Amino acid sequence: MKIVKLLFQTGLLFIFYYIGEWLQQTLNFMIPGSVVGMLLLFALLVIGIIPPTWVNVGSNFLLGILPLLFVPVCVGIMKYGNLFSLKGAIIIAVIFISTLMTLAITGAISEVAARKQEGRIHE
């Protein structure tokens, strides 16, 4: 019975992926279809139309095999090792700087949002 539940829930997650892809292509969104599908699923979970128990087992299974999905990336890095040996320091510096910028911008936006929320609470 657990395998049926797993297949159903994983299938439901893939349905939302394909709905997101279809919406992205049909409405010509600038965001990827997978993100559109994820946002649609998130909205339906928050509203309560879809209970979280409908996707728990399937999402936990997909999270469990997530490291396997990174294997092609690692193989690609090994295939193009000469690129990283020549410009590896530059690539690492760009990744480090962009990560710091992302952290700083996210922190600043969070601070602004927290101050606005705090102001609403005191009113």
Residue, then its C-alpha position, 0 to 999 in steps of 0.5 A: m500500500k505504501i508504494v501506491k501512496l508513494l507513486f500517487q504522491t510523486g505523480l501529484l508533484f509531477i502533475f504540478y510540475y507539468i501544469g507549471e510548465w504549461l502555464q509558463q509556455t502558454l502565458n509566456f512567464m519570465i520565471p521557469g515553469s517548475v517554479v510556477g508549478m511549485l508556487l501553485l502547489f504552495a498556494l494550494l497547500v497554504i489555502g488548504i485545498i490540498p492537505p500536506t498529507w497528500v504530498n508528504v511521502g512523495s516529497n520525502f522520497l524525492l528529497g531522499i534521492l536528491p543527491l543522485l540528481f547532482v551526479p551529472v553536475c559533478v561529472g560535468i565538472m570533471k569533464y571540463g576540469n581544464l576550464f576550472s584549472l585555468k579560471g577556477a580562482i576567478i569562478i570561485a571568487v565570483i561565486f563567493i562574492s555573489t553569495l555574499m551579495t545575496l546574503a546581504i540583500t536578503g538580510a536587508i530586505s528581511e530587516v525592512a520587512a521585520r521593521k514594517q511588521e513591528g510597526r504594524i504590531h505597535e499600532 
